[in-house]
Amino acid sequence: MPFADEEQRREYMRDYHAEFRVGLRRTGTPAEVERQMDERRLEREAYLRAWAAANRERRSAARREQRREARRQAVAAALGKLSKS
C-alpha cells in the first residue's frame, strides 16, 4: 500500500492493529465487518436496556424497603411512648 510518508504508514498500521485487537480485522470484506459491528452494537444496546431495567427494579425495591423500615420505626416509637405513659 503506497503512503506519502513514513508517518502515514505508521498511523495506518497503528489503526490496523487496534482494529485487529478488537476483532474487526479478522474477517475479509468490509460488509462482513460492518455486519459484525452492527450485531455487537445491537447486543450491547440490548444488554444495557436489560441492565437499566434491572437497576430500576433494584432501586425501587430498595426504596420500598426503606419506606417500610421507616414506617416500622415510627410505629415502634409511637408504641414505645404509649407503653411508657
QUINOR-V486927 format. One record per backbone hydrogen bond with DSSP energy under -0.5 kcal/mol. CO is the residue of the C=O (numbers start at 0). NH is the residue of the N-H. If there is no record, write none. Layout:
# QUINOR-V486927
co:CO nh:NH
co:CO nh:NH
This chain:
# QUINOR-V486927
co:4 nh:8
co:5 nh:9
co:6 nh:10
co:7 nh:11
co:8 nh:12
co:9 nh:13
co:10 nh:14
co:11 nh:15
co:12 nh:16
co:13 nh:17
co:14 nh:18
co:15 nh:19
co:16 nh:20
co:17 nh:21
co:18 nh:23
co:18 nh:24
co:19 nh:22
co:28 nh:32
co:29 nh:33
co:30 nh:34
co:31 nh:35
co:32 nh:36
co:33 nh:37
co:34 nh:38
co:35 nh:39
co:36 nh:40
co:37 nh:41
co:38 nh:42
co:39 nh:43
co:40 nh:44
co:41 nh:45
co:42 nh:46
co:43 nh:47
co:44 nh:48
co:45 nh:49
co:46 nh:50
co:47 nh:51
co:48 nh:52
co:49 nh:53
co:50 nh:54
co:51 nh:55
co:52 nh:56
co:53 nh:57
co:54 nh:58
co:55 nh:59
co:56 nh:60
co:57 nh:61
co:58 nh:62
co:59 nh:63
co:60 nh:64
co:61 nh:65
co:62 nh:66
co:63 nh:67
co:64 nh:68
co:65 nh:69
co:66 nh:70
co:67 nh:71
co:68 nh:72
co:69 nh:73
co:70 nh:74
co:71 nh:75
co:72 nh:76
co:73 nh:77
co:74 nh:78
co:75 nh:79
co:76 nh:80
co:77 nh:81
co:78 nh:82
co:79 nh:83
co:80 nh:84
